[in-house]
Amino acid sequence: MKRNNLNSNSSKHQGSRPYSNTLKGVLSFVFCFASFFAFAQVTSSIDTTKIKIGEQITYKIQVEADTTDIVVFPEGQTFMPLEMIESYKVDTTKNKAKFKLIKTYGLTQFDSGSYSIPKQKIVVGNQTFYTDSLSVEVHTVAVDTTKQKLYDIKPMIAVEKASSNWWKYVLYILLPLLIAAFVLYWFIWRKKPLTEEEEIALLPPYHRAKLALQKLDERDYLQKSELKDYYSELTFIIRKYLDEKVYDRALESTTDELIDRLNLLRDANKIELSKEDISNIETILKRADLVKFAKSAPDIELAKLDRNTIDVEIDQVREALPEPSEEEKLLDRQYKEEQERKKKKEKILLTVCASILILIATYVGFGLKYGFGYVTDTIVGNETKELLEGDWVRSDYGIPPIMISTPEVLERTEVQAIDSTQTVNRTAFSYGTIDSDFNIAVGTTRYQLKEGEDIDVKAAIEETIKLLENNGARNLLVKEEQFITPNAAEGFKVYGTGEFPANNAKDDYRTGEYVILVFVSTDKSVLQKIALIWNNENDYANQIMDRVIASVELKKIEE
């Protein structure tokens, strides 16, 4: 009977064993779940679910954790589509062996509508927690224009214009031009003061001969008994006058040839000169020949008499010459005008040649100092060079902001999310195109990730490379390395060379370089990307891109 009772009891226990096992499993799960939350608890809340445009929502995240755990709260614009306007310091209280941390944020929105605050990622020690998403209604502010006072638009405020160095460039241009103009005027166009010889040469032959006799008197030939020099200069004066007015070979003719020519002209009534005048000239010329060649030494007084005789004969020759006809006067005037035109042409030719030489010398001088390519681009004008040397713009793009310096402001471009199930928001800004000398693109992509997911940086890089190939790039060489900005933000750098379209032509390619910089935000939900493409055969484009890359910084909204 006892055995039966024992068997009966054992049967009861065997029948209840499945229920016991189930109960043990449930209790184990409950204890594990409870122990998990005993380790750390994360909750979030907002002070209101309805606000007016521009009002602030107070968003709180409360964490209970061990005193040895490190807690990382969200930073930056992780509350999109709401905008974080302020991040307050963490309020910490201690309860036995645990810390109670409360992090408060000020949020707002400037467009009416229904919005959802996305889940926020909190890291406690080695554990990752996500808060619940919360809904918020943003209402417009009703304005009664019948009661609201309206005011006139305020007048514009005069703003002092920013100073520039344009005057320096004007000075650099005007100074060489003024120097060149002064040189040309001083040496070519200026009416230079005539020397004594030039003034004498401009005198008519008669006055020139008379002046030459006066100069002869001023010399000390006779006092020094230098009769050879005296008679040489005296006969040159009469021969020069006859050469210019009577016989154009008087200087090179012998005495007999010259006298024969004068007699011939007198006999032909070409000159009304008496035989006595011709005889006087002949006597003096022959005496001079004796002095020069036979070393004859006439008396000093005879030499003075010969000088006075030549003075008289010059007057006689002048009176014997016929008056020039109107035709001769016209020809003479035309001759003078022609001479003036020739002189003017010579001046113009000299000016042109001198200007060319000055320009060549200036070009060579600056070319040796700065490089001939640089000087040529400065004269002709090079758009890329002007952008490099112009006023650059340093600005923030996207949220969280990417701070970058560029020659021109980047323009916002419309982009479409590739995967709408993951991408919450994507913004892009760019300058130039893939076929221009350089192209700058800045983009920010915000992802809505599931718990435990991370941004696939490699896929994002491959997406950019694929986009370049779709736009015509080919033969891309890809290299990777770490990149650190001047403000110590770490990211990835993908770079290399390739062939890119040129001049908007399908079959026209040029060599070039590209750099892709990729950063992931501290909350692991935002991907920031900078893509640079440029013509590496353009030195100015190389300098622009070096400067752009060196200027990249990731700006933190709030520490």
C-alpha positions in Angstrom: 0.0 0.0 0.0 2.8 2.3 0.8 4.5 1.4 -2.4 1.4 2.2 -4.2 1.2 5.5 -2.4 4.8 6.2 -3.2 4.1 5.4 -6.8 1.1 7.6 -6.8 3.1 10.5 -5.3 5.9 10.0 -7.8 3.4 10.1 -10.6 2.2 13.4 -9.4 5.7 14.8 -9.3 6.4 13.5 -12.8 3.2 15.1 -14.1 4.1 18.5 -12.6 7.8 18.5 -13.8 7.0 20.2 -17.2 5.3 23.0 -15.4 8.2 23.3 -13.0 10.7 23.6 -15.9 8.6 26.3 -17.5 8.4 28.2 -14.3 12.1 28.0 -13.8 12.7 29.4 -17.3 10.3 32.3 -16.8 11.9 33.1 -13.5 15.4 33.0 -15.0 14.4 35.4 -17.8 12.7 37.8 -15.2 15.8 37.7 -13.0 18.1 38.3 -16.0 15.9 41.1 -17.3 15.7 42.7 -13.8 19.5 42.3 -13.3 20.1 44.0 -16.7 18.0 47.0 -15.7 19.5 47.0 -12.3 22.8 47.6 -14.0 21.6 50.7 -15.9 18.3 52.4 -16.6 17.8 55.0 -19.4 14.6 57.1 -19.8 13.7 60.2 -21.8 11.0 62.8 -21.5 9.9 66.2 -22.8 8.1 68.9 -20.9 5.4 69.4 -23.6 4.2 67.8 -26.8 2.7 71.0 -28.2 4.5 74.2 -28.9 4.2 77.3 -31.0 6.7 78.1 -33.8 10.0 79.0 -32.2 9.2 78.0 -28.7 11.6 75.8 -26.7 11.0 72.1 -25.8 13.0 70.8 -22.8 14.2 67.3 -23.6 15.6 65.3 -20.8 17.6 62.0 -20.7 17.9 60.3 -17.3 20.5 57.6 -16.8 21.1 55.5 -13.7 24.5 53.7 -13.8 27.3 52.5 -11.6 29.8 55.0 -10.5 32.5 53.3 -12.5 30.7 53.5 -15.8 31.4 56.2 -18.5 28.2 57.7 -19.9 28.2 59.3 -23.4 25.2 61.5 -24.3 24.2 62.6 -27.8 25.9 65.7 -29.1 25.3 67.9 -32.1 22.2 68.1 -34.3 21.0 64.5 -33.6 17.4 65.6 -33.0 16.5 66.4 -36.6 14.0 67.5 -37.8 14.0 69.5 -34.6 16.9 71.8 -34.1 19.0 71.8 -30.9 19.5 75.4 -29.7 21.2 74.6 -26.4 22.9 71.7 -24.6 23.0 72.1 -20.8 25.5 70.6 -18.4 24.8 67.2 -17.0 23.1 67.2 -13.5 24.7 64.5 -11.4 23.4 63.0 -8.1 24.7 60.1 -6.2 22.5 57.4 -4.6 24.5 54.8 -2.7 26.7 53.0 -5.3 25.0 54.5 -8.3 25.0 57.8 -10.2 21.8 59.5 -11.4 22.7 61.6 -14.5 20.2 64.0 -16.1 21.1 65.6 -19.5 18.9 68.4 -20.7 18.6 69.8 -24.2 16.7 72.8 -25.6 14.9 72.0 -28.9 12.7 74.0 -31.2 11.3 74.1 -34.7 10.4 77.1 -37.0 7.9 75.3 -39.3 4.5 74.2 -38.2 3.6 70.5 -38.5 3.8 67.1 -36.7 7.3 66.0 -36.0 9.0 63.0 -34.3 12.1 63.3 -32.2 14.2 60.3 -33.3 15.7 57.8 -31.0 18.8 58.9 -29.2 21.8 56.8 -28.7 23.4 56.7 -25.2 26.5 54.7 -24.4 26.9 53.4 -20.8 30.1 51.6 -20.2 30.2 48.9 -22.9 26.4 49.0 -23.3 24.4 51.0 -25.9 20.9 52.2 -25.2 18.3 53.9 -27.4 15.5 56.2 -26.1 12.0 56.1 -27.4 11.0 58.4 -30.2 8.6 61.2 -29.1 6.0 63.1 -31.1 5.7 66.9 -31.1 3.1 69.2 -32.6 4.2 72.6 -33.7 1.4 75.2 -34.2 1.5 78.5 -36.0 1.2 81.8 -34.2 -2.0 83.6 -35.0 -1.5 87.3 -35.6 -4.4 89.8 -35.6 -3.3 92.4 -38.1 -6.2 94.7 -37.0 -4.7 95.0 -33.5 -1.0 94.4 -34.3 0.8 97.7 -34.8 2.5 97.9 -38.2 5.5 100.1 -38.7 7.3 101.5 -41.8 10.4 99.7 -43.0 13.4 101.2 -41.4 15.8 103.1 -43.7 19.0 101.3 -44.7 21.9 101.8 -42.5 25.0 103.1 -44.2 27.8 100.5 -43.8 31.4 101.5 -44.3 32.7 99.7 -47.3 35.4 97.2 -46.6 38.8 98.5 -47.5 40.6 96.8 -50.4 44.0 96.9 -52.0 42.8 97.7 -55.5 44.9 100.9 -55.5 48.1 98.8 -55.2 47.3 96.9 -58.4 46.5 100.2 -60.2 49.9 101.5 -58.9 51.7 98.4 -60.1 50.3 98.9 -63.6 50.6 102.7 -63.8 54.1 102.9 -62.5 55.8 100.9 -65.3 53.6 102.7 -67.9 54.6 106.1 -66.5 58.3 105.2 -66.5 58.1 103.9 -70.1 56.2 107.1 -71.2 58.8 109.3 -69.5 61.7 107.5 -71.2 60.0 107.7 -74.6 59.3 111.4 -74.1 62.7 112.3 -72.8 64.7 110.5 -75.4 62.5 110.7 -78.5 59.7 113.3 -78.4 61.1 116.0 -76.3 62.5 119.0 -78.1 66.0 118.9 -76.9 68.1 122.1 -76.5 70.4 122.4 -79.6 74.1 122.4 -79.2 76.1 125.2 -80.7 77.1 123.1 -83.7 73.4 122.2 -84.3 72.4 125.8 -84.1 75.1 126.8 -86.6 74.0 124.0 -88.9 70.5 125.4 -89.0 71.7 128.8 -90.2 71.5 129.7 -93.9 74.8 129.2 -95.8 75.6 133.0 -95.9 75.1 133.6 -92.2 77.0 130.4 -91.4 80.0 131.6 -93.5 80.0 135.0 -91.8 79.9 133.3 -88.4 82.7 131.1 -89.4 84.9 134.1 -90.2 84.1 135.6 -86.7 85.1 132.3 -85.1 88.3 132.4 -87.1 89.2 135.8 -85.7 88.7 134.5 -82.2 91.4 131.9 -82.7 95.1 132.7 -82.1 96.4 131.4 -85.4 98.0 134.6 -86.5 99.4 135.4 -83.0 101.0 132.0 -82.9 102.1 132.3 -86.6 100.1 129.1 -87.5 99.5 130.3 -91.0 98.9 126.8 -92.4 95.9 126.2 -90.1 94.7 129.8 -90.7 94.7 129.5 -94.5 93.2 126.0 -94.3 90.2 127.2 -92.3 89.9 130.4 -94.4 89.7 128.6 -97.7 87.3 126.0 -96.3 84.9 128.8 -95.4 84.8 130.2 -99.0 84.8 126.7 -100.6 81.9 125.5 -98.3 79.8 128.6 -99.2 80.5 128.1 -102.9 79.7 124.3 -102.6 76.2 125.1 -101.1 75.2 128.0 -103.3 77.2 127.8 -106.6 79.0 124.6 -107.4 78.2 121.4 -105.4 81.7 120.0 -105.9 83.7 123.0 -104.7 85.0 121.2 -101.7 86.5 118.3 -103.6 87.8 120.3 -106.7 91.3 121.7 -107.1 91.8 125.4 -107.3 92.1 125.5 -111.1 89.0 123.3 -111.5 87.0 125.5 -109.2 88.1 128.8 -110.9 87.3 127.2 -114.3 83.8 126.3 -113.1 83.2 129.9 -111.8 84.3 131.4 -115.2 82.1 128.9 -117.0 79.1 129.8 -114.9 79.8 133.6 -115.4 80.0 133.1 -119.2 76.7 131.2 -119.2 75.1 134.0 -117.2 74.3 131.6 -114.4 76.1 133.9 -111.9 76.7 137.6 -112.1 80.2 137.5 -110.7 82.9 139.8 -112.1 86.3 138.7 -113.3 87.9 140.7 -110.5 86.0 138.8 -107.9 86.9 135.5 -109.5 90.6 136.6 -109.7 90.6 137.6 -106.0 89.2 134.2 -105.0 91.8 132.5 -107.2 94.7 134.5 -105.7 93.8 133.6 -102.2 93.2 130.0 -102.9 96.6 129.6 -104.7 98.4 131.4 -101.8 96.7 129.0 -99.4 98.0 126.1 -101.6 101.5 127.5 -101.3 101.2 127.8 -97.6 99.9 124.3 -97.1 102.0 122.4 -99.6 105.1 124.6 -100.3 105.4 125.8 -96.7 105.3 129.4 -97.9 105.1 132.1 -95.1 103.3 135.2 -96.2 103.2 138.3 -94.0 100.7 138.5 -91.1 99.2 141.6 -92.5 98.7 140.0 -95.9 96.9 137.1 -94.2 94.6 139.6 -92.5 94.0 141.3 -95.9 93.1 137.9 -97.4 90.6 137.3 -94.6 88.9 140.7 -95.4 88.9 139.9 -99.1 87.1 136.6 -98.5 84.6 138.4 -96.4 83.9 140.8 -99.3 83.8 138.0 -101.9 81.2 136.1 -99.9 79.0 139.2 -100.1 79.7 139.5 -103.8 78.8 135.9 -104.4 75.5 136.4 -102.5 74.6 139.4 -104.6 75.6 137.6 -107.8 73.3 134.7 -107.2 69.9 135.0 -108.9 66.7 135.1 -106.8 65.1 131.7 -106.4 62.0 131.2 -108.5 58.6 130.3 -107.1 59.1 126.8 -108.2 62.4 126.5 -106.4 60.8 128.0 -103.3 58.0 125.5 -103.5 60.4 122.7 -104.0 62.4 123.9 -101.0 59.3 124.1 -98.9 58.3 120.6 -100.0 61.7 119.4 -99.2 61.5 120.8 -95.7 58.1 119.3 -95.1 59.3 115.9 -96.4 62.2 116.1 -94.0 59.8 116.9 -91.1 57.7 113.9 -92.1 60.7 111.7 -92.2 61.8 112.8 -88.8 58.3 112.2 -87.4 58.2 108.7 -88.9 61.6 108.0 -87.4 60.3 109.1 -84.0 57.2 106.9 -84.3 59.3 104.0 -85.4 61.7 104.6 -82.5 58.8 104.9 -80.1 57.3 101.6 -81.3 60.7 99.8 -81.1 61.5 101.2 -77.7 58.0 100.3 -76.4 58.4 96.7 -77.6 61.9 96.5 -76.1 60.6 97.9 -72.8 57.7 95.4 -72.8 60.0 92.5 -73.6 62.5 93.6 -70.9 59.6 93.9 -68.4 58.2 90.5 -69.3 61.6 88.8 -69.1 62.4 90.5 -65.8 59.1 89.5 -64.1 59.3 86.1 -65.9 62.7 85.4 -64.3 61.4 86.4 -60.9 57.9 84.9 -60.9 57.9 82.5 -63.8 56.9 83.1 -67.4 53.7 81.1 -67.1 52.6 83.2 -64.2 53.4 86.5 -65.9 51.6 85.4 -69.1 48.5 84.3 -67.1 48.5 87.6 -65.3 48.6 89.6 -68.6 46.2 87.4 -70.5 44.0 86.5 -67.6 43.4 83.1 -66.1 40.2 82.3 -64.3 41.7 79.7 -62.0 44.6 82.0 -61.1 42.1 84.8 -60.3 40.1 82.5 -58.0 43.3 81.4 -56.2 44.4 85.0 -55.6 41.0 86.4 -54.9 39.1 86.8 -51.6 38.2 83.4 -50.3 35.1 82.4 -48.3 35.2 80.4 -45.1 31.8 79.1 -44.2 30.0 76.2 -42.5 28.0 73.7 -44.6 25.5 71.1 -43.3 24.5 70.0 -39.8 26.8 69.1 -38.0 28.7 71.9 -39.8 31.7 71.2 -42.0 33.9 74.3 -42.0 35.9 74.8 -45.2 37.5 77.6 -47.1 36.8 77.9 -50.9 37.4 80.5 -53.6 33.6 80.9 -54.1 30.6 80.2 -51.9 29.3 76.6 -52.5 25.8 76.5 -53.8 23.1 74.1 -52.4 22.2 71.3 -54.8 19.2 69.0 -54.7 19.9 65.4 -53.9 17.8 62.3 -53.5 18.2 59.7 -50.9 19.4 56.4 -52.3 17.7 54.4 -49.5 14.6 56.0 -48.1 14.4 53.4 -45.4 17.7 54.5 -43.9 18.4 58.0 -44.9 16.6 60.7 -42.9 18.1 63.7 -44.5 20.8 64.5 -47.1 22.2 67.9 -48.0 24.8 68.8 -50.5 26.7 71.9 -51.6 29.0 72.2 -54.6 31.1 74.4 -56.9 32.1 73.5 -60.5 31.6 70.3 -62.4 33.6 67.2 -63.1 34.9 68.6 -66.4 36.0 72.0 -65.0 39.4 72.8 -63.7 38.3 71.9 -60.2 35.1 70.7 -58.5 34.3 70.9 -54.8 31.4 69.1 -53.2 30.4 68.9 -49.6 27.6 66.6 -48.4 26.0 65.6 -45.1 23.8 62.4 -44.8 21.9 61.6 -41.6 20.8 58.0 -41.2 18.1 56.4 -39.1 19.8 53.3 -37.9 18.4 50.3 -36.1 19.8 49.4 -32.7 23.2 48.0 -33.1 23.7 49.2 -36.6 26.6 51.4 -37.7 27.2 53.5 -40.8 28.8 51.5 -43.6 31.7 54.0 -44.4 33.2 51.7 -47.1 29.8 51.5 -48.9 29.6 55.3 -48.8 33.0 55.6 -50.3 32.2 53.0 -53.0 29.0 55.0 -53.7 31.0 58.1 -54.4 33.5 56.3 -56.6 30.6 54.8 -58.5 29.1 58.2 -58.9 32.3 59.5 -60.4 32.4 56.7 -62.9 28.7 57.3 -63.8 29.6 60.9 -64.6 32.4 59.8 -67.0 35.5 59.2 -64.9 37.6 56.2 -65.8 40.8 54.4 -64.9 40.6 55.6 -61.3 43.5 54.7 -59.0 42.2 54.3 -55.4 44.4 54.8 -52.3 43.2 55.1 -48.7 44.7 56.5 -45.5 43.7 58.2 -42.3 43.0 61.9 -42.3 43.1 64.3 -39.3 41.8 67.9 -39.5 43.6 70.8 -37.9 41.1 70.7 -35.0 41.9 66.9 -34.4 38.8 65.4 -36.1 39.6 62.0 -37.5 38.3 60.6 -40.7 39.2 58.6 -43.9 40.9 59.9 -47.0 40.4 58.2 -50.3 42.5 59.7 -53.1 44.2 58.9 -56.4 44.4 59.8 -60.1 42.2 59.1 -63.1 40.9 60.4 -66.4 38.0 62.8 -66.3 35.8 64.4 -69.1 37.1 67.7 -70.5 35.3 70.5 -72.3 31.9 68.8 -72.0 33.0 66.4 -74.7 32.3 62.6 -74.4 35.6 61.6 -76.1 37.8 64.3 -74.7 39.5 63.3 -71.5 42.2 64.9 -69.3 44.2 63.5 -66.4 43.3 64.7 -62.9 43.3 63.9 -59.2 40.6 63.4 -56.7 40.3 63.3 -52.9 37.3 62.1 -50.9 37.3 62.9 -47.2 34.8 61.0 -45.0 33.9 61.6 -41.4 31.4 60.0 -39.0 29.8 62.1 -36.3 30.3 61.2 -32.6 26.8 59.8 -32.3 27.5 57.5 -35.3 24.4 58.7 -37.1 25.7 61.3 -39.5 28.1 60.8 -42.4 30.0 63.9 -43.6 31.8 63.8 -47.0 33.9 66.2 -49.0 34.7 65.3 -52.6 37.4 67.2 -54.6 38.3 66.7 -58.3 40.8 68.9 -60.2 43.0 69.1 -63.2 46.5 68.2 -61.8 48.2 69.8 -64.9 46.9 73.2 -63.7 49.3 74.5 -61.1 46.7 77.0 -59.8 44.1 74.2 -59.3 46.7 72.2 -57.4 47.4 75.2 -55.1 43.6 75.7 -54.7 43.0 72.1 -53.6 46.0 72.0 -51.2 44.5 75.1 -49.5 41.0 73.7 -49.5 42.1 70.4 -47.9 44.2 72.2 -45.3 41.2 74.3 -44.3 38.8 71.4 -43.5 37.5 71.4 -39.9 34.5 69.8 -38.3 32.8 72.3 -36.1 31.2 71.2 -32.9 27.9 72.7 -31.9 28.3 72.3 -28.2 30.9 70.7 -26.0 
